[in-house]
Amino acid sequence: MATQLKNLSDFSATEVPSAAPYHFGIVVAEWNAVITNALLRGAIESLEAYGALKENIYTYAVPGSFELTSGADLLLKKRKLDAVICLGCVIQGETRHFDFICNAVANGISNVAIKYSKPVIFGVLTTDNQEQAEDRAGGKHGNKGVEAAVTAIKMAYLAETLDS
């Protein structure tokens, strides 16, 4: 597995544009809160580190990862945003529930992005166990929240570049 060899949140070799001109929405699942709160901290810290203004970051909680889609849809309907970051964590259990939720969330987030022609970022961990989730929420493999924030910045910049 490639992720065993590196920290996926290391963006030192890539250029990240300034986040200062953009408005970001973050929808974060309350389910698996220890993990999702770590993802949220990583996302907010990264947005601010790249210049986003605190008043231009709107954060809203939803009950679980399944609700990320409707949360992103509501945010884009009600606020003028350049990108929405969806943060959640689904950990494999003993039933097929994991598969249904992961597929629904991935497809739903894609559909919201297409519906609004805005970047809607998939920052959802889909792991086999708690340890893998912890490794990707600030552990040895970095923080998926950081990755999602950098992706949001780059996509907002791309959209702005294409509009000019």
Sequence and secondary structure as in RCSB ss.txt:
>XXXX:A:sequence
MATQLKNLSDFSATEVPSAAPYHFGIVVAEWNAVITNALLRGAIESLEAYGALKENIYTYAVPGSFELTSGADLL
LKKRKLDAVICLGCVIQGETRHFDFICNAVANGISNVAIKYSKPVIFGVLTTDNQEQAEDRAGGKHGNKGVEAAV
TAIKMAYLAETLDS
>XXXX:A:secstr
 GGGGS TT  TTS     TT  EEEEEESTTHHHHHHHHHHHHHHHHHTT  GGGEEEEEESSGGGHHHHHHHH
HHHS  SEEEEEEEEE  SSTHHHHHHHHHHHHHHHHHHHHTS EEEEEEEESSHHHHHHTEEETTEEHHHHHHH
HHHHHHHHHHHHH 
